Amino acid sequence: MTHISAKWGWAKEELDAQLGAGHHAVRLSYGRIEDPHGPGRGSSDEELIALARRDVVTLFGQDLVGGPISGEQILDARVARWQRALPGTSAVQAARLREVQAALRRSGRMSGSGRPRLHLAGTWFAGTGLARVVPHARRVATDIARISST
């Protein structure tokens, strides 16, 4: 769950401008496409929205002014299905990532330069979320700039 309007000021400002103060935007994410048992893969949009409505009421049992939240207060809900959007978090995925990183190091040594010719960034290599992706991308860019200047 991401409380969008609490996390990003621009989102709160936009909500306040469009709907008035006191509204919130949240994102709930369910399952992975390869998980046959979790919600998402075999669930209809209507089922996912019903689940999200129940979860919002459960998660935010009281609104910010102390009153109870009801399902009727949820103004809108949408389903976005992302296939293969999130990296795996298993030990197998971690081992594959180490193999890729080792292959990149070997390719640099094989090229005679000692430096990899290919650099990888993004959620599959840094983890999910901007807090992991942005610093990783900056490190990769710094490495590229350092290598390019030598």
Secondary structure, 3 states (H helix, E strand, C coil): CEEHHHHCHHHHHHHHHHHCCCCCCEECCCCCCCCCCCCCCCCCHHHHHHHHHHHHHHHCCECCCCCECCHHHCCCCCCCCCCCCCCCCCHHHHHHHHHHHHHHHHHHHHCCCCCCCCCCCCHHHHCCCHHHHHHHHHHHHHHHHHHHCC
